[in-house]
Amino acid sequence: MPVDDPGLPWTLVPLDELPVAARPPERGLGDAGPLAAGPAARSAGHDGTAGDPEGAFQGQAGFEDAVRALIEQAAAQGAHQLSWCDPDFLAWPLGSAEVVVALTRWAVGPGERQLLMVCASAERLFIRHPRFARWQADFAHRVRVLCPEESLRADLPTLWADSFGQVLQVFDRDRQRGRTGATRQERQRVQERIDALAQRAEPSVSNTILGL
């Protein structure tokens, strides 16, 4: 029955007395939409499926921020395997004190931990990042630095993959333009590409040779 309220400029009508066409659609708990689904579901999509948030970056600062975030995440999640590839890692923020601290947290975590680095020149890497070189010497049992055969060195990509499915890809190294996050197929492709390069590589120059 309609209800007249002198304090309102309209008449209140019970829902069950409205015409069917005028009734709002019914929703179950699963249809609450992105605002009611919680932050985890909103970041993953309306269906709440798990997934890594994708983020594009451009420029040196954006690239460094992306690498730092991935290292912090790997340390927090306890990723057992990190796989990196770059011609020389000169643009990576590996000389940063905060990055070395995060890498230490990752390296001393429980279980097996392995960092695989594929690059064309470990010597340039260690000279550019002496703090990282000292860290690598302390955790040599956790780190493998490999140099691929000469025919592959000129066109090495910049890639990150880890055992939690995190991915970083640089598409334009001149502008440091790339993204983090990927589909499952892309993650598999990135990891397979790094593994294929590692299979055609040998242990690179050691810290002892460099006198570090």
Rosetta silent file (secondary structure, phi, psi, omega in degrees, C-alpha in Angstrom):
SEQUENCE: MPVDDPGLPWTLVPLDELPVAARPPERGLGDAGPLAAGPAARSAGHDGTAGDPEGAFQGQAGFEDAVRALIEQAAAQGAHQLSWCDPDFLAWPLGSAEVVVALTRWAVGPGERQLLMVCASAERLFIRHPRFARWQADFAHRVRVLCPEESLRADLPTLWADSFGQVLQVFDRDRQRGRTGATRQERQRVQERIDALAQRAEPSVSNTILGL
SCORE:     score description
SCORE:     0.000 S_00000001
   1 L     0.000  132.994  178.379    0.000    0.000    0.000 S_00000001
   2 L   -59.883  146.461 -178.979    1.422    3.453   -0.867 S_00000001
   3 E  -118.838  121.545  177.729    2.517    5.474    2.113 S_00000001
   4 E   -93.284  126.495  177.185    1.992    9.240    2.189 S_00000001
   5 L  -119.620  115.665 -177.094    4.518   11.146    4.262 S_00000001
   6 L   -61.827  -18.170 -179.656    3.771   14.862    4.601 S_00000001
   7 L   -85.853   -4.514 -178.072    7.489   15.503    5.062 S_00000001
   8 L  -117.467  146.730 -179.623    8.372   14.062    1.650 S_00000001
   9 L   -83.953   10.007  179.300    7.557   15.449   -1.793 S_00000001
  10 L  -140.671  173.756  179.790    6.731   11.969   -3.097 S_00000001
  11 E  -105.396  130.329  178.886    4.750    8.872   -2.159 S_00000001
  12 E   -81.729  128.308 -179.724    6.546    5.777   -0.888 S_00000001
  13 L  -119.277  126.203  177.549    5.428    2.592   -2.647 S_00000001
  14 L   -55.334  147.386 -175.738    6.430   -0.887   -1.324 S_00000001
  15 H   -58.866  -40.117 -175.878    8.736   -2.756   -3.676 S_00000001
  16 H   -72.703   -8.240  177.345    6.357   -5.657   -4.197 S_00000001
  17 H   -99.048   -4.072  176.699    3.659   -3.241   -5.415 S_00000001
  18 L   -73.018  149.654  170.965    5.857   -1.715   -8.132 S_00000001
  19 L   -59.034  148.343 -176.672    5.351   -2.871  -11.733 S_00000001
  20 H   -57.034  -40.137 -177.148    7.878   -5.556  -12.620 S_00000001
  21 H   -65.478  -23.839 -176.908    9.522   -3.337  -15.246 S_00000001
  22 H   -92.275   -6.212 -177.511   10.141   -0.620  -12.627 S_00000001
  23 L   -77.743  143.727  176.294   11.792   -2.879  -10.062 S_00000001
  24 L   -68.716  150.754  179.823   15.581   -2.743   -9.671 S_00000001
  25 L   -64.644  143.822  177.452   17.454   -5.897  -10.772 S_00000001
  26 L   -78.382  144.419  179.013   18.084   -8.457   -8.079 S_00000001
  27 L  -132.342  137.548  171.049   21.697   -9.117   -7.108 S_00000001
  28 L   -90.147 -179.952 -179.898   23.301  -11.884   -5.189 S_00000001
  29 H   -61.137  -33.261 -178.168   26.465  -11.514   -3.156 S_00000001
  30 H   -75.173   -8.759 -178.029   28.514  -12.499   -6.168 S_00000001
  31 H  -107.055   19.998 -173.128   27.017   -9.637   -8.209 S_00000001
  32 L   -68.335  -18.285  177.459   27.970   -6.850   -5.835 S_00000001
  33 L    90.270  175.065 -171.733   30.342   -5.341   -8.398 S_00000001
  34 L   -66.559  -31.245 -176.993   33.872   -4.088   -8.056 S_00000001
  35 L   -71.523  -28.696 -178.955   33.273   -1.618   -5.231 S_00000001
  36 L   -95.398   -4.036 -172.883   31.869   -4.282   -2.933 S_00000001
  37 L   -84.835   -9.830 -179.758   34.278   -7.003   -3.914 S_00000001
  38 L    94.368  158.494 -174.806   37.211   -5.756   -1.846 S_00000001
  39 H   -63.386  -34.575 -178.650   40.601   -4.405   -2.913 S_00000001
  40 H   -65.125  -44.113 -179.527   42.024   -7.786   -3.916 S_00000001
  41 H   -69.277  -35.992 -179.241   39.161   -8.496   -6.281 S_00000001
  42 H   -65.593  -39.211 -179.112   39.182   -4.953   -7.647 S_00000001
  43 H   -72.274  -21.874 -177.706   42.854   -5.135   -8.520 S_00000001
  44 H   -98.400   -9.759 -176.481   42.350   -8.520  -10.170 S_00000001
  45 L   119.155  165.869 -175.431   39.128   -7.734  -12.039 S_00000001
  46 L   -64.332  -25.852 -177.606   35.427   -7.963  -11.260 S_00000001
  47 L   -85.022   -2.635  175.845   35.492  -11.737  -11.091 S_00000001
  48 L    73.738   10.635 -179.353   38.098  -11.689   -8.301 S_00000001
  49 L   -70.362  146.481 -178.429   40.483  -14.008  -10.106 S_00000001
  50 L   -70.232  147.350  177.826   44.087  -13.845   -8.971 S_00000001
  51 L  -178.336  157.185  179.344   46.553  -12.063  -11.197 S_00000001
  52 L   -84.509  131.610  176.056   49.523   -9.723  -11.142 S_00000001
  53 L   -64.097  133.807 -179.530   48.720   -6.067  -11.630 S_00000001
  54 L   -92.455  138.859  179.669   50.259   -4.905  -14.867 S_00000001
  55 E  -140.507  122.333  175.756   52.145   -1.621  -14.922 S_00000001
  56 E   -81.730  149.580  175.883   53.736    0.155  -17.841 S_00000001
  57 E  -139.764  158.693  177.747   56.846    2.244  -17.217 S_00000001
  58 L  -152.140  139.737 -179.745   58.991    4.569  -19.256 S_00000001
  59 L    91.858  162.037 -176.531   62.290    6.281  -18.553 S_00000001
  60 H   -62.790  -42.805 -179.252   65.163    5.393  -16.263 S_00000001
  61 H   -63.269  -42.235  179.216   63.366    6.390  -13.068 S_00000001
  62 H   -65.196  -39.452  177.772   60.318    4.318  -13.971 S_00000001
  63 H   -63.723  -46.617 -179.470   62.452    1.306  -14.808 S_00000001
  64 H   -61.749  -40.755  178.359   64.390    1.554  -11.537 S_00000001
  65 H   -61.754  -40.341 -179.404   61.162    1.856   -9.555 S_00000001
  66 H   -65.000  -42.799  179.755   59.799   -1.261  -11.260 S_00000001
  67 H   -65.333  -44.947  178.903   62.948   -3.276  -10.480 S_00000001
  68 H   -58.676  -44.339 -179.344   62.985   -2.127   -6.845 S_00000001
  69 H   -62.371  -40.359  179.842   59.332   -3.062   -6.427 S_00000001
  70 H   -67.607  -38.364  178.549   59.914   -6.541   -7.879 S_00000001
  71 H   -66.466  -43.644  177.469   62.924   -7.155   -5.613 S_00000001
  72 H   -60.978  -41.992 -179.808   60.953   -6.055   -2.541 S_00000001
  73 H   -66.521  -40.320  178.898   58.076   -8.291   -3.595 S_00000001
  74 H   -62.804  -39.620  179.025   60.388  -11.259   -4.175 S_00000001
  75 H   -67.480  -41.597 -178.466   61.867  -10.799   -0.695 S_00000001
  76 H   -69.500  -37.913 -177.181   58.432  -10.477    0.914 S_00000001
  77 H   -85.635  -17.404 -178.466   56.950  -13.467   -0.922 S_00000001
  78 L    75.162   41.014  178.257   60.017  -15.665   -0.603 S_00000001
  79 L   -60.423  132.088 -177.305   60.470  -16.376   -4.298 S_00000001
  80 L   -83.108  -24.472 -176.134   62.869  -19.306   -4.649 S_00000001
  81 E  -132.913  126.237  170.593   64.074  -18.476   -8.155 S_00000001
  82 E  -116.751  131.466  178.961   64.933  -15.128   -9.733 S_00000001
  83 E  -124.822  118.668 -178.587   65.956  -15.077  -13.391 S_00000001
  84 E  -121.716  149.084  175.023   67.384  -11.865  -14.864 S_00000001
  85 E  -142.751  137.191  177.815   68.752  -11.029  -18.281 S_00000001
  86 L  -169.718  152.124  178.339   70.407   -7.864  -19.565 S_00000001
  87 L   -57.426  -41.460 -177.075   73.446   -7.000  -21.694 S_00000001
  88 L  -149.065   -6.153 -179.751   75.317   -5.541  -18.704 S_00000001
  89 L    62.968   18.847 -179.073   72.833   -4.522  -15.934 S_00000001
  90 L   -66.813  -31.778 -178.190   74.296   -1.014  -15.941 S_00000001
  91 L   -85.151   -9.753 -179.620   70.826    0.571  -15.868 S_00000001
  92 L   -76.576  146.016 -177.922   69.566   -1.636  -13.028 S_00000001
  93 L   -82.186   46.008 -173.733   69.591   -0.038   -9.544 S_00000001
  94 L   -76.462  -15.298  176.986   71.801   -2.803   -8.152 S_00000001
  95 L   -85.862   -3.882 -179.332   74.200   -0.360   -6.498 S_00000001
  96 L   -71.502  136.241  179.361   71.443    1.055   -4.322 S_00000001
  97 H   -61.411  -40.423 -178.286   71.787    0.322   -0.606 S_00000001
  98 H   -66.757  -33.656  177.716   68.054   -0.352   -0.276 S_00000001
  99 H   -68.404  -43.062  178.517   68.178   -2.853   -3.134 S_00000001
 100 H   -63.269  -39.077  176.513   71.106   -4.717   -1.562 S_00000001
 101 H   -61.963  -44.515  179.481   69.234   -4.821    1.769 S_00000001
 102 H   -64.774  -40.309  177.422   66.170   -6.264    0.020 S_00000001
 103 H   -63.877  -35.740  177.280   68.321   -8.802   -1.831 S_00000001
 104 H   -65.326  -43.176  176.636   69.869   -9.841    1.483 S_00000001
 105 H   -58.881  -40.734  178.671   66.410  -10.403    2.979 S_00000001
 106 H   -66.146  -45.008 -173.149   65.595  -12.531   -0.033 S_00000001
 107 H   -67.338  -31.318 -176.723   68.892  -14.491    0.072 S_00000001
 108 L   -91.529    4.558  178.923   68.681  -15.412    3.773 S_00000001
 109 L   -68.145  167.022 -178.001   65.115  -16.644    3.518 S_00000001
 110 L   -70.063  155.269  177.032   64.213  -20.289    4.114 S_00000001
 111 L    80.423 -178.186  179.321   64.604  -22.967    1.477 S_00000001
 112 L   -71.834  135.960  175.743   66.595  -22.948   -1.710 S_00000001
 113 L  -131.318  134.089 -178.686   67.205  -19.539   -3.275 S_00000001
 114 E  -142.535  126.582  172.117   68.804  -19.013   -6.644 S_00000001
 115 E  -108.740  118.847  177.216   69.478  -15.838   -8.633 S_00000001
 116 E  -104.841  124.318  178.470   70.344  -16.486  -12.265 S_00000001
 117 E  -121.724  124.252  176.648   71.882  -13.566  -14.159 S_00000001
 118 E  -112.497  121.241 -178.419   72.562  -13.762  -17.887 S_00000001
 119 L  -150.521  164.078 -179.389   74.649  -10.913  -19.280 S_00000001
 120 L   -83.437  -25.097 -176.821   77.250  -10.156  -21.914 S_00000001
 121 L  -147.129  101.529  174.896   79.758   -8.635  -19.501 S_00000001
 122 H   -70.571  -29.538 -179.356   79.945   -9.429  -15.795 S_00000001
 123 H   -61.043  -46.289  178.143   83.056   -7.281  -15.524 S_00000001
 124 H   -63.301  -38.874  178.104   81.134   -4.150  -16.468 S_00000001
 125 H   -58.293  -51.079 -175.493   78.361   -5.150  -14.066 S_00000001
 126 H   -70.820  -34.021  177.478   80.682   -5.510  -11.074 S_00000001
 127 H   -69.196  -38.818  179.844   82.671   -2.357  -11.840 S_00000001
 128 H   -69.532  -37.177 -174.445   79.469   -0.335  -12.202 S_00000001
 129 L  -123.595   72.557 -177.499   77.893   -1.751   -9.026 S_00000001
 130 H   -61.654  -32.713  177.928   80.667   -2.472   -6.466 S_00000001
 131 H   -63.927  -42.489  177.455   78.165   -2.732   -3.613 S_00000001
 132 H   -66.648  -36.513  178.943   76.308   -5.438   -5.508 S_00000001
 133 H   -60.268  -41.523  178.226   79.642   -7.127   -6.345 S_00000001
 134 H   -67.161  -39.318  177.239   80.417   -7.401   -2.625 S_00000001
 135 H   -62.359  -43.749 -179.724   76.926   -8.735   -1.973 S_00000001
 136 H   -62.306  -36.132  177.962   77.350  -11.301   -4.750 S_00000001
 137 H   -66.017  -38.356  179.319   80.642  -12.418   -3.229 S_00000001
 138 H   -68.693  -31.482 -176.687   78.954  -12.929    0.157 S_00000001
 139 L  -118.585   38.867 -177.987   76.124  -14.929   -1.413 S_00000001
 140 H   -58.758  -28.123  179.455   78.002  -16.617   -4.227 S_00000001
 141 H   -71.745  -11.836  179.491   76.246  -19.885   -3.340 S_00000001
 142 H  -103.808  -11.141 -169.328   72.944  -18.194   -4.264 S_00000001
 143 E  -121.794  133.541  171.886   74.018  -16.440   -7.470 S_00000001
 144 E  -120.551  119.676  176.848   74.945  -17.723  -10.924 S_00000001
 145 E  -108.501  117.525 -174.599   76.287  -15.176  -13.385 S_00000001
 146 E  -119.052  146.612  177.146   76.426  -16.595  -16.899 S_00000001
 147 E  -119.862  120.035 -177.158   77.738  -15.190  -20.156 S_00000001
 148 E   -73.841  168.377  179.538   76.223  -16.601  -23.366 S_00000001
 149 L   -60.422  155.949 -168.447   78.190  -17.500  -26.428 S_00000001
 150 H   -57.029  -34.723 -177.277   79.441  -14.566  -28.445 S_00000001
 151 H   -65.738  -16.702 -177.419   76.833  -14.812  -31.196 S_00000001
 152 H  -101.888  -10.018 -170.683   74.076  -14.100  -28.646 S_00000001
 153 H   -72.233  -30.539 -173.227   75.657  -11.246  -26.711 S_00000001
 154 L   -71.239  -20.697 -172.888   74.841   -8.378  -29.055 S_00000001
 155 L  -127.110   36.662  179.541   71.083   -8.777  -28.799 S_00000001
 156 L   -70.748  135.194  179.148   70.423   -9.792  -25.206 S_00000001
 157 L   -82.965  168.533  172.061   66.982   -8.662  -23.966 S_00000001
 158 L  -104.031  111.391 -172.960   66.168   -7.027  -20.639 S_00000001
 159 E  -141.183  151.986  170.091   63.964   -9.481  -18.776 S_00000001
 160 E  -135.124  137.097  170.327   62.920  -10.544  -15.284 S_00000001
 161 E  -145.493  146.260  177.239   61.064  -13.720  -14.328 S_00000001
 162 E  -142.043  173.315 -172.914   60.636  -15.345  -10.938 S_00000001
 163 L   -72.479   -8.011  174.166   59.038  -18.371   -9.338 S_00000001
 164 L   -95.879    5.814  176.309   55.974  -16.338   -8.270 S_00000001
 165 L    85.709    7.866  176.585   55.179  -15.514  -11.877 S_00000001
 166 L   -74.996  142.095 -176.387   56.330  -11.896  -11.787 S_00000001
 167 E  -137.249  142.063  169.073   57.636  -10.643  -15.125 S_00000001
 168 E  -131.236  135.219  177.559   59.391   -7.514  -16.363 S_00000001
 169 E  -134.985  133.901  173.239   60.049   -6.826  -20.026 S_00000001
 170 E  -106.043  122.468 -177.242   61.767   -3.852  -21.649 S_00000001
 171 E   -96.124  -27.736 -178.765   60.631   -3.317  -25.229 S_00000001
 172 E  -134.725   99.210 -174.634   62.578   -0.135  -25.997 S_00000001
 173 L   -70.814  -29.204  179.470   65.908    0.072  -24.164 S_00000001
 174 L   -62.442  -37.891  179.968   66.735    3.546  -25.496 S_00000001
 175 L  -103.508    1.774 -176.333   63.668    4.975  -23.769 S_00000001
 176 L    49.620   52.472 -179.277   63.533    2.305  -21.048 S_00000001
 177 E  -105.551  128.589 -179.688   59.959    1.579  -22.015 S_00000001
 178 E  -170.404 -156.945  179.969   58.378   -1.651  -20.857 S_00000001
 179 E  -158.008  160.726  169.256   55.983   -3.197  -18.390 S_00000001
 180 E  -111.033  156.350 -176.850   55.615   -5.535  -15.475 S_00000001
 181 L    87.688  149.560 -177.901   52.960   -8.213  -15.338 S_00000001
 182 L  -168.519  165.475  172.832   51.981  -10.586  -18.106 S_00000001
 183 L   -72.234  167.956  179.439   49.610  -13.334  -19.108 S_00000001
 184 H   -60.170  -39.227  179.754   50.462  -16.889  -18.140 S_00000001
 185 H   -66.164  -39.452  178.554   51.649  -17.602  -21.675 S_00000001
 186 H   -66.083  -41.187  177.756   53.913  -14.537  -21.660 S_00000001
 187 H   -58.050  -46.775  179.843   55.379  -15.510  -18.295 S_00000001
 188 H   -62.388  -40.328 -178.859   56.205  -18.946  -19.610 S_00000001
 189 H   -65.684  -41.456  179.739   57.708  -17.476  -22.775 S_00000001
 190 H   -64.739  -45.532  179.885   59.937  -15.053  -20.826 S_00000001
 191 H   -63.416  -41.868  179.566   61.187  -17.778  -18.482 S_00000001
 192 H   -64.594  -35.448  179.610   61.846  -20.127  -21.392 S_00000001
 193 H   -66.696  -43.196  177.809   63.775  -17.417  -23.236 S_00000001
 194 H   -64.786  -43.968 -179.957   66.055  -16.803  -20.249 S_00000001
 195 H   -60.957  -39.692 -179.939   66.514  -20.547  -19.721 S_00000001
 196 H   -64.818  -39.738  176.842   67.427  -21.022  -23.389 S_00000001
 197 H   -66.226  -39.394 -179.724   70.085  -18.310  -23.153 S_00000001
 198 H   -64.690  -33.954 -179.988   71.431  -19.845  -19.936 S_00000001
 199 H   -68.346  -20.637  179.398   71.785  -23.209  -21.608 S_00000001
 200 L  -109.733   34.490 -176.746   74.103  -21.623  -24.171 S_00000001
 201 E  -133.470  162.787  178.296   76.167  -19.760  -21.577 S_00000001
 202 E  -125.501  157.182  175.721   79.139  -20.352  -19.301 S_00000001
 203 E   -53.846  134.474 -175.470   79.989  -19.002  -15.829 S_00000001
 204 L   -87.087 -176.698 -176.131   81.256  -15.481  -16.257 S_00000001
 205 L   -57.955  141.245 -174.881   84.316  -13.733  -14.809 S_00000001
 206 L   -91.279  164.600  176.299   84.592  -14.083  -11.045 S_00000001
 207 H   -62.564  -32.244 -178.795   84.997  -11.459   -8.349 S_00000001
 208 H   -61.934  -42.397  178.669   88.427  -12.888   -7.600 S_00000001
 209 H   -62.387  -36.998 -178.693   89.621  -12.040  -11.102 S_00000001
 210 H   -77.671  -11.435 -179.454   88.272   -8.511  -10.674 S_00000001
 211 L    74.513   26.400 -178.486   90.049   -8.133   -7.356 S_00000001
 212 L   -95.140    0.000    0.000   86.805   -7.258   -5.489 S_00000001
